[in-house]
Amino acid sequence: MPRMDGIQFLKELRSDPQLSNSIVFILTTSNSDKDKAEAYDFNVAGYIVKENAGRDFLNLIDLIDNYWRLVELPRN
């Protein structure tokens, strides 16, 4: 992203009351354990490295599709 990195984006997202409970998957080039830990500190649903996603793109789509089918979320 040109103006902020993913962690900065998560900070902004989580600080907005209307978006703070959004389900977020991270798709990134970083395989850094520090970045992963920081992302999960912001309650992401998943951290996916682009290199792996590119190779297994259809599996990634199936994973996200199954997530929405299986996970029970509270109603607003």
DAZIDA-V286158 format. One line per field, one symbol per residue. psi: psi as a letter, one per 20 degrees, with the letter a starting at -180 (. if undefined). A space follows every 50 residues. Layout:
psi = ???
//
This chain:
psi = phiqrhggggggghiohhihjqpppporipjphgggghghhjlqhqopph ghhghlghhgggggghghhhppqqq.
//
